[in-house]
Amino acid sequence: MSEKLLEVRNLKKYFKTKAGMLHAVDDVSFHINRGETLGLVGESGCGKSTIGRVILRLIEATGGEVFFEGENILEYNKAKMGKMRENMQIVFQDPFASLNPRMSVFETIAEPLKINKKAGSGPELYRKVHSLMETVGLASRLENAYPHELDGGRRQRVGIARALALKPKFIVQDEPVSALDVSIQAQILNLMDNLQKEFGLTYLFISHDLSVIKHASDNVAVMYLGKMVEMSDYRSLFADPLHPYTKALLSAIPVPDPDHKKERIILEGDVPSPISPPPGCRFFNRCFARIDMCKDTTPELKPAGNGRFCACHLVNGPYPYPDEQKVIDQYRKNPVASLDWEAVKTSI
């Protein structure tokens, strides 16, 4: 049985605004096994990056628990959390914005080693920095280069080397390739995969691109407006998505075949506000297969068989409205957007 390295229980992060409490992350639970990658996917603004930052305590949680190797790190004091950060690092989305423009490549990679007293100031520091540069594929001649002198791929390699400097066990990859060209994306993804195998790293990989998630992840969690709506191993999710939102996301992935006809699920309706959200399913206004109970009853993330989890009444039930069983059966049999769902409901 795989060992849990990170476990998140009922995590919440609310932000106070003039209009009310903004529910950025609302009662989210998941775990990541040691040496595996959990891909976290969803639209911009759904709370993906906030989860990563709350786990690392770059911002403080409103509620919930985060267990790392069996200990709730949200209860740690500043000194104990500072020590824990050696085991938990992050690679940011924008490599240019995350690097100090006044520090060279050598200085950037050396900084965490100096702060945490992991190397002296002489030959040992030089050796460790150059070893990290070699590990991530940076030529030693770039040691005195500054961020503006590097392309996006090399900047991101500097960020990865900095994250690896303290030999962490867990790394949050916050959309690490979204700002890069496609060819460079492949290089960075392959690099991170090789590093994971070499050092036994565990990743939380955050992205809005399902194609990247499929390449990089062992398991996938889908978020919508602060809520987790589906979790599964990547093979099952891409072969047989359960939640209507996941189906819509997968239908948007382009297929490089001009003869392949793929039905696109076009979501209609407005995204509800995350500020003091109403009861019921947050996907209700845009769901092509919604039923009456979705409006008032919030679906819970429940087991859906074969180690999968889904938060959808159409998948899990219970069904207090017997006259909607036909809609549920049709959804499970052939859930497509082109079906006249209102006609299904009225043809009972």
Wavefront OBJ file of the C-alpha trace (Angstrom):
o trace
v 0.000 0.000 0.000
v 1.321 3.454 -0.941
v 2.339 5.774 1.867
v 0.635 9.144 2.201
v 3.108 11.991 2.228
v 0.574 14.844 2.217
v -3.043 14.786 3.349
v -5.406 17.760 3.214
v -8.618 17.627 5.251
v -11.523 20.068 4.893
v -9.237 22.916 3.838
v -10.821 26.359 3.631
v -9.519 29.743 2.604
v -11.853 32.745 2.639
v -10.918 36.316 1.820
v -12.780 39.238 3.321
v -14.049 41.700 0.704
v -16.383 44.688 0.807
v -19.081 42.564 -0.823
v -18.696 39.659 1.625
v -16.547 36.575 2.193
v -14.917 35.240 -0.944
v -14.781 31.429 -0.795
v -11.538 30.761 -2.677
v -11.142 27.238 -1.284
v -14.152 25.643 0.366
v -13.920 22.366 2.283
v -11.382 20.588 0.064
v -9.873 17.199 0.984
v -7.339 15.010 -0.826
v -4.036 13.201 -0.317
v -0.862 12.566 -2.311
v 1.155 9.384 -1.958
v 4.924 9.542 -1.650
v 6.644 9.679 -5.041
v 3.438 10.409 -6.978
v 2.004 13.441 -8.763
v -1.486 14.824 -8.197
v -2.626 17.019 -11.057
v -4.967 19.821 -9.945
v -6.978 21.221 -12.847
v -9.717 23.782 -13.317
v -10.564 27.151 -14.821
v -8.690 30.296 -13.864
v -9.945 31.592 -10.530
v -11.204 28.244 -9.204
v -8.741 28.210 -6.287
v -5.974 25.928 -7.583
v -3.020 28.200 -6.821
v -4.574 29.240 -3.518
v -4.547 25.599 -2.397
v -0.842 25.325 -3.184
v -0.007 28.479 -1.271
v -2.136 27.522 1.728
v -0.475 24.083 1.926
v 2.932 25.788 2.047
v 1.541 28.426 4.431
v 2.533 31.258 2.133
v -0.974 32.376 3.049
v -2.754 31.113 6.156
v -5.787 28.818 6.016
v -9.208 29.827 7.296
v -9.872 26.283 8.456
v -8.996 22.646 7.951
v -5.862 20.548 8.405
v -2.738 19.836 6.350
v -0.811 16.731 7.380
v 2.749 16.259 6.147
v 4.241 12.918 7.130
v 1.485 12.545 9.720
v 1.843 15.958 11.417
v -0.558 18.875 11.074
v 1.741 21.652 9.872
v -0.952 24.305 10.285
v -0.282 24.035 14.028
v 3.457 24.673 13.679
v 4.958 27.865 15.089
v 7.131 30.116 12.932
v 10.424 28.442 13.858
v 9.150 24.913 13.305
v 7.502 25.904 10.023
v 10.728 27.519 8.864
v 12.509 24.213 9.336
v 9.687 22.361 7.569
v 10.087 24.534 4.467
v 13.232 22.599 3.625
v 10.923 19.696 2.782
v 8.291 21.719 0.902
v 9.112 23.983 -2.032
v 7.352 25.663 -4.960
v 8.047 26.373 -8.621
v 6.078 29.448 -9.674
v 4.130 30.045 -12.866
v 6.054 33.051 -14.186
v 9.796 32.339 -14.136
v 10.679 35.969 -14.817
v 8.522 37.431 -12.031
v 9.700 34.825 -9.498
v 13.413 35.590 -9.944
v 15.209 38.589 -8.452
v 16.402 40.673 -11.434
v 19.425 41.867 -9.407
v 20.701 38.373 -8.663
v 22.706 36.203 -11.031
v 21.938 32.536 -11.676
v 24.650 31.516 -9.198
v 23.393 33.893 -6.488
v 19.776 32.789 -6.950
v 20.556 29.092 -6.555
v 23.035 29.723 -3.735
v 20.644 31.855 -1.658
v 18.623 29.013 -0.025
v 21.849 27.123 0.669
v 23.281 30.153 2.476
v 20.123 31.032 4.406
v 19.691 27.466 5.668
v 23.415 26.985 6.253
v 23.634 24.007 3.925
v 26.969 25.072 2.429
v 29.925 27.274 3.246
v 30.902 30.322 1.253
v 33.820 28.767 -0.593
v 34.445 25.730 -2.797
v 31.611 23.738 -1.208
v 29.011 26.324 -2.218
v 30.474 26.545 -5.727
v 30.352 22.772 -6.101
v 26.753 22.456 -4.881
v 25.464 25.269 -7.091
v 27.135 23.871 -10.187
v 25.871 20.401 -9.347
v 22.309 21.774 -9.234
v 22.845 23.623 -12.518
v 24.017 20.416 -14.135
v 21.053 18.505 -12.695
v 18.519 20.831 -14.337
v 20.442 21.187 -17.592
v 21.958 24.667 -17.172
v 25.398 25.250 -18.662
v 28.018 26.399 -16.147
v 28.826 29.387 -18.381
v 25.458 30.884 -17.353
v 26.395 31.235 -13.677
v 26.894 35.003 -13.971
v 23.875 35.614 -16.222
v 20.871 37.607 -14.996
v 17.197 36.710 -15.570
v 16.717 39.211 -18.407
v 19.567 37.538 -20.293
v 17.867 34.116 -20.273
v 14.979 32.704 -22.263
v 11.849 31.392 -20.529
v 12.989 27.779 -20.431
v 16.322 28.599 -18.796
v 14.625 30.907 -16.286
v 12.304 28.110 -15.265
v 15.274 25.756 -14.916
v 16.801 28.265 -12.503
v 13.566 28.228 -10.500
v 13.589 24.435 -10.424
v 17.237 24.349 -9.317
v 16.434 26.795 -6.517
v 13.525 24.592 -5.395
v 15.784 21.509 -5.400
v 18.602 23.180 -3.453
v 17.380 22.028 -0.019
v 16.530 18.499 -1.195
v 12.767 18.744 -0.570
v 10.364 15.827 -0.468
v 7.375 17.761 -1.848
v 7.148 20.450 -4.541
v 4.148 22.518 -5.614
v 4.362 23.032 -9.374
v 2.153 26.088 -9.912
v 1.506 26.112 -13.673
v 5.251 25.814 -14.329
v 4.971 25.573 -18.126
v 1.990 27.801 -18.964
v 4.220 30.774 -19.836
v 6.525 28.733 -22.093
v 6.479 27.752 -25.760
v 5.150 24.278 -26.518
v 8.573 22.840 -27.398
v 10.053 24.259 -24.184
v 7.073 22.934 -22.212
v 7.965 19.398 -23.249
v 11.583 19.868 -22.133
v 10.550 21.162 -18.695
v 7.934 18.430 -18.207
v 10.454 15.729 -19.108
v 12.998 17.318 -16.767
v 10.560 17.300 -13.853
v 9.615 13.701 -14.577
v 13.293 12.664 -14.578
v 13.948 14.558 -11.346
v 10.977 12.874 -9.683
v 12.318 9.447 -10.591
v 15.873 10.329 -9.543
v 15.086 11.954 -6.196
v 11.741 10.336 -5.286
v 9.922 13.685 -5.321
v 6.209 14.174 -4.730
v 4.408 16.836 -6.772
v 1.212 18.832 -6.627
v 0.991 19.861 -10.279
v -1.382 22.789 -10.859
v -2.572 23.576 -14.375
v -5.577 24.603 -16.454
v -4.303 22.538 -19.404
v -5.639 18.975 -19.339
v -3.161 17.838 -21.995
v -0.290 18.806 -19.696
v -2.033 17.228 -16.703
v -2.408 13.941 -18.580
v 1.321 13.882 -19.351
v 2.491 14.835 -15.861
v 0.100 13.220 -13.353
v -0.593 9.892 -11.695
v -3.915 11.095 -10.293
v -6.099 14.057 -11.206
v -8.341 16.309 -9.118
v -10.806 18.642 -10.836
v -11.848 21.895 -9.165
v -14.715 24.247 -9.853
v -15.231 27.503 -7.981
v -13.410 26.475 -4.812
v -14.855 22.961 -4.662
v -13.389 19.599 -5.617
v -15.794 17.962 -8.082
v -13.921 14.826 -9.191
v -10.798 12.821 -8.308
v -9.475 9.813 -10.160
v -6.416 8.148 -11.587
v -5.581 9.857 -14.865
v -6.385 6.856 -17.095
v -9.923 6.447 -15.767
v -10.640 10.164 -15.802
v -9.626 10.641 -19.434
v -11.330 7.434 -20.567
v -14.573 7.857 -18.606
v -15.105 11.226 -16.878
v -17.962 11.252 -14.374
v -18.771 14.879 -13.553
v -20.473 17.048 -16.218
v -17.815 19.738 -15.738
v -15.016 17.233 -16.330
v -16.773 16.042 -19.488
v -16.943 19.628 -20.734
v -13.268 20.203 -20.027
v -12.227 17.039 -21.865
v -14.424 17.872 -24.846
v -12.414 21.090 -25.300
v -9.111 19.255 -25.865
v -8.266 19.523 -29.590
v -7.544 16.316 -31.500
v -4.763 16.533 -34.146
v -6.823 14.683 -36.736
v -8.910 16.628 -39.308
v -11.125 13.604 -39.946
v -11.930 13.018 -36.291
v -15.343 14.350 -35.333
v -15.632 15.213 -31.687
v -18.700 16.627 -30.010
v -17.874 19.760 -28.100
v -19.793 20.501 -24.914
v -20.393 24.240 -24.846
v -21.174 25.463 -21.368
v -23.847 28.133 -21.149
v -24.905 30.386 -18.315
v -22.894 32.563 -15.957
v -20.278 31.488 -13.434
v -21.722 32.226 -9.980
v -19.888 34.577 -7.673
v -17.519 32.974 -5.136
v -18.579 35.706 -2.703
v -21.129 34.192 -0.306
v -22.141 31.466 -2.786
v -25.723 30.146 -2.631
v -26.550 26.606 -1.495
v -26.645 23.779 -3.976
v -24.210 22.714 -6.681
v -22.006 25.583 -7.842
v -22.071 24.208 -11.369
v -25.874 24.294 -11.491
v -26.269 27.364 -13.736
v -23.962 25.920 -16.424
v -24.684 22.198 -16.181
v -26.300 20.643 -19.259
v -27.805 17.753 -17.247
v -28.906 19.449 -14.020
v -31.853 18.182 -12.045
v -34.012 19.964 -9.486
v -32.157 18.762 -6.405
v -28.903 20.285 -7.706
v -30.251 23.779 -7.075
v -30.759 23.370 -3.335
v -28.630 20.426 -2.225
v -24.836 20.645 -2.309
v -23.357 17.400 -3.655
v -20.665 15.819 -1.500
v -17.459 14.293 -2.811
v -18.231 10.586 -2.466
v -16.637 7.324 -3.618
v -17.766 6.427 -7.132
v -16.091 3.022 -7.401
v -12.609 1.845 -8.345
v -10.924 4.413 -6.099
v -12.641 7.327 -7.818
v -14.540 10.206 -6.185
v -17.194 12.506 -7.598
v -19.403 15.306 -6.269
v -22.492 14.968 -8.459
v -26.062 13.879 -7.690
v -26.309 12.228 -11.112
v -23.417 9.958 -10.208
v -23.859 9.345 -6.483
v -27.448 10.077 -5.509
v -29.486 9.866 -3.356
v -32.465 10.695 -5.578
v -35.348 12.254 -3.654
v -37.156 13.007 -6.929
v -38.254 9.669 -8.475
v -39.508 11.349 -11.661
v -35.931 12.349 -12.498
v -34.570 8.799 -12.544
v -34.893 8.788 -16.356
v -32.602 11.802 -16.586
v -30.083 10.076 -14.323
v -30.204 6.874 -16.370
v -29.756 8.802 -19.623
v -26.824 10.762 -18.194
v -25.032 7.586 -17.175
v -25.745 5.919 -20.526
v -24.832 8.718 -22.924
v -24.145 12.134 -21.366
v -23.868 14.542 -24.300
v -24.618 18.231 -24.504
v -26.646 17.954 -27.716
v -29.323 15.860 -26.024
v -32.502 17.789 -25.240
v -32.412 17.313 -21.497
v -35.625 19.244 -20.922
v -37.391 16.878 -23.332
v -36.003 13.906 -21.420
v -37.385 15.343 -18.204
v -40.861 15.957 -19.646
v -41.167 12.693 -21.578
v -41.627 10.529 -18.518
l 1 2 3 4 5 6 7 8 9 10 11 12 13 14 15 16 17 18 19 20 21 22 23 24 25 26 27 28 29 30 31 32 33 34 35 36 37 38 39 40 41 42 43 44 45 46 47 48 49 50 51 52 53 54 55 56 57 58 59 60 61 62 63 64 65 66 67 68 69 70 71 72 73 74 75 76 77 78 79 80 81 82 83 84 85 86 87 88 89 90 91 92 93 94 95 96 97 98 99 100 101 102 103 104 105 106 107 108 109 110 111 112 113 114 115 116 117 118 119 120 121 122 123 124 125 126 127 128 129 130 131 132 133 134 135 136 137 138 139 140 141 142 143 144 145 146 147 148 149 150 151 152 153 154 155 156 157 158 159 160 161 162 163 164 165 166 167 168 169 170 171 172 173 174 175 176 177 178 179 180 181 182 183 184 185 186 187 188 189 190 191 192 193 194 195 196 197 198 199 200 201 202 203 204 205 206 207 208 209 210 211 212 213 214 215 216 217 218 219 220 221 222 223 224 225 226 227 228 229 230 231 232 233 234 235 236 237 238 239 240 241 242 243 244 245 246 247 248 249 250 251 252 253 254 255 256 257 258 259 260 261 262 263 264 265 266 267 268 269 270 271 272 273 274 275 276 277 278 279 280 281 282 283 284 285 286 287 288 289 290 291 292 293 294 295 296 297 298 299 300 301 302 303 304 305 306 307 308 309 310 311 312 313 314 315 316 317 318 319 320 321 322 323 324 325 326 327 328 329 330 331 332 333 334 335 336 337 338 339 340 341 342 343 344 345 346 347 348
